Amino acid sequence: MKQKIVKPDDEWREQLDSKQFRICRQKGTEAPFTGEYNVTKTDGVYRCTCCGEALFDSASKYD
């Protein structure tokens, strides 16, 4: 596990768009079944927008 990243909100706002900031830093959520990766079948490893840590592999995604 990576070391916790500590940055002021101003730096996070520079790195993330407004939707990413709301979800990642302010504990917001997307409406169910509306995310850009909801129906994708693209092979690969999905990573955290903030730190780049691997979250899951597409092989483990279910229908």
Backbone as CSV, one residue per row, in Angstrom:
resi,resn,N_x,N_y,N_z,CA_x,CA_y,CA_z,C_x,C_y,C_z
1,MET,0.845,-1.179,0.000,0.000,0.000,0.000,0.891,1.244,0.000
2,LYS,0.477,2.224,-0.781,1.235,3.468,-0.852,1.022,4.298,0.398
3,GLN,1.979,5.189,0.637,1.861,6.112,1.755,0.745,7.115,1.458
4,LYS,0.004,7.527,2.471,-1.096,8.470,2.307,-0.578,9.781,1.712
5,ILE,-1.296,10.288,0.721,-0.939,11.545,0.077,-1.669,12.669,0.798
6,VAL,-0.923,13.646,1.288,-1.513,14.777,1.988,-1.229,16.034,1.179
7,LYS,-2.303,16.688,0.716,-2.203,17.921,-0.051,-3.339,18.837,0.378
8,PRO,-3.126,20.140,0.296,-4.253,21.044,0.550,-5.266,20.951,-0.597
9,ASP,-6.511,21.330,-0.327,-7.564,21.260,-1.336,-7.210,22.010,-2.614
10,ASP,-6.496,23.115,-2.506,-6.109,23.879,-3.702,-5.289,23.024,-4.668
11,GLU,-4.386,22.216,-4.147,-3.578,21.342,-5.004,-4.433,20.235,-5.621
12,TRP,-5.351,19.680,-4.831,-6.240,18.650,-5.365,-7.116,19.236,-6.475
13,ARG,-7.595,20.463,-6.294,-8.439,21.100,-7.315,-7.673,21.298,-8.625
14,GLU,-6.374,21.532,-8.545,-5.547,21.674,-9.747,-5.390,20.330,-10.458
15,GLN,-5.320,19.254,-9.695,-5.098,17.915,-10.245,-6.374,17.278,-10.779
16,LEU,-7.507,17.535,-10.125,-8.764,16.853,-10.437,-9.772,17.814,-11.066
17,ASP,-10.652,17.285,-11.927,-11.744,18.135,-12.412,-12.801,18.231,-11.302
18,SER,-13.818,19.044,-11.495,-14.780,19.307,-10.417,-15.535,18.049,-9.980
19,LYS,-15.900,17.183,-10.919,-16.596,15.939,-10.573,-15.675,15.008,-9.779
20,GLN,-14.427,14.852,-10.229,-13.466,14.010,-9.524,-13.220,14.540,-8.115
21,PHE,-13.085,15.859,-7.970,-12.841,16.452,-6.661,-14.009,16.163,-5.715
22,ARG,-15.229,16.344,-6.196,-16.414,16.104,-5.369,-16.474,14.648,-4.915
23,ILE,-16.205,13.735,-5.829,-16.300,12.308,-5.505,-15.119,11.842,-4.654
24,CYS,-13.919,12.190,-5.065,-12.720,11.672,-4.392,-12.386,12.380,-3.085
25,ARG,-12.610,13.677,-3.025,-12.159,14.441,-1.861,-13.284,14.853,-0.923
26,GLN,-14.524,14.903,-1.435,-15.641,15.348,-0.602,-16.652,14.236,-0.346
27,LYS,-16.259,12.997,-0.633,-17.079,11.815,-0.360,-18.402,11.825,-1.118
28,GLY,-18.407,12.420,-2.309,-19.599,12.416,-3.149,-19.736,11.082,-3.860
29,THR,-20.831,10.916,-4.573,-21.051,9.695,-5.349,-21.627,10.040,-6.715
30,GLU,-21.490,9.112,-7.638,-22.159,9.223,-8.925,-23.528,8.576,-8.774
31,ALA,-24.472,8.996,-9.598,-25.768,8.312,-9.611,-25.536,6.876,-10.089
32,PRO,-26.271,5.906,-9.570,-26.084,4.506,-9.973,-26.173,4.310,-11.487
33,PHE,-25.273,3.505,-12.000,-25.237,3.101,-13.411,-25.010,4.255,-14.388
34,THR,-24.356,5.337,-13.943,-24.107,6.479,-14.827,-22.629,6.744,-15.062
35,GLY,-21.752,6.068,-14.355,-20.323,6.301,-14.488,-19.812,5.941,-15.874
36,GLU,-18.742,6.603,-16.305,-18.226,6.367,-17.656,-17.727,4.937,-17.868
37,TYR,-17.412,4.219,-16.791,-16.908,2.851,-16.924,-17.963,1.800,-16.586
38,ASN,-19.204,2.204,-16.427,-20.266,1.284,-16.033,-20.433,0.118,-17.005
39,VAL,-20.442,0.371,-18.289,-20.692,-0.695,-19.261,-19.469,-1.036,-20.106
40,THR,-18.334,-0.469,-19.804,-17.137,-0.741,-20.596,-16.646,-2.167,-20.378
41,LYS,-16.071,-2.728,-21.407,-15.469,-4.062,-21.328,-13.978,-3.997,-21.676
42,THR,-13.407,-2.810,-21.617,-12.009,-2.598,-21.951,-11.097,-3.372,-21.000
43,ASP,-10.148,-4.123,-21.555,-9.178,-4.854,-20.739,-8.231,-3.878,-20.057
44,GLY,-7.819,-4.224,-18.848,-6.828,-3.415,-18.160,-7.051,-3.376,-16.668
45,VAL,-6.222,-2.584,-16.031,-6.287,-2.391,-14.590,-6.848,-0.995,-14.335
46,TYR,-7.862,-0.911,-13.509,-8.474,0.361,-13.160,-7.764,0.910,-11.919
47,ARG,-7.424,2.199,-11.977,-6.594,2.803,-10.930,-7.273,3.995,-10.273
48,CYS,-6.852,4.298,-9.069,-7.320,5.462,-8.330,-6.908,6.731,-9.063
49,THR,-7.844,7.652,-9.221,-7.574,8.924,-9.881,-6.574,9.760,-9.097
50,CYS,-6.590,9.649,-7.786,-5.738,10.494,-6.947,-4.307,9.984,-6.807
51,CYS,-4.146,8.680,-6.581,-2.807,8.173,-6.272,-2.263,7.174,-7.292
52,GLY,-3.117,6.673,-8.182,-2.660,5.715,-9.172,-2.632,4.275,-8.700
53,GLU,-3.013,4.028,-7.465,-3.033,2.663,-6.917,-4.025,1.802,-7.703
54,ALA,-3.636,0.561,-8.007,-4.527,-0.363,-8.706,-5.735,-0.674,-7.826
55,LEU,-6.942,-0.578,-8.413,-8.177,-0.872,-7.681,-8.707,-2.259,-8.017
56,PHE,-8.801,-2.562,-9.319,-9.214,-3.902,-9.734,-8.858,-4.105,-11.192
57,ASP,-8.805,-5.360,-11.584,-8.502,-5.751,-12.957,-9.813,-5.990,-13.686
58,SER,-9.854,-5.635,-14.966,-11.089,-5.811,-15.742,-11.539,-7.268,-15.779
59,ALA,-10.631,-8.191,-15.614,-10.984,-9.617,-15.630,-11.924,-9.976,-14.471
60,SER,-11.922,-9.148,-13.410,-12.779,-9.440,-12.261,-14.124,-8.725,-12.339
61,LYS,-14.351,-7.939,-13.396,-15.632,-7.239,-13.541,-16.714,-8.238,-13.952
62,TYR,-17.883,-8.087,-13.379,-18.984,-8.992,-13.694,-20.111,-8.226,-14.371
63,ASP,-21.019,-8.941,-15.008,-22.170,-8.335,-15.691,-23.304,-8.095,-14.726
